[in-house]
Amino acid sequence: METYLVHPDKIQEKALKAFLKALEVPYEIKSDVLPDHVKSGIRKGQDDIKAGKSFSLAEFKEKTRPFDGSPACNHIRNSIKNF
């Protein structure tokens, strides 16, 4: 069995449903709506960025380089945990 993903407009959707019904082809309609937990995570990320809780890829790489156990490294490790 094959699966076809189509993106009809409203007029096409009506014709497509009639066509599938006439041929007795089973079909299901799925919405492109994101689940609530995904939308919530996106909002939280956007809020974090607005609040200044973000850093560049270069800063991330610098913060996550191997730790040597020095007090400065321990401070960075703790700040990452609390971020």
Buried (B, 14 or more C-beta within 10 A) or exposed (E): EEEEEEEEEEEEEEEEEEEEEEEEEEEEEEEEEEEEEEEEEEEEEEEEEEEEEEEEEEEEEEBEEEEEEEEEBEEBBEEEEEE
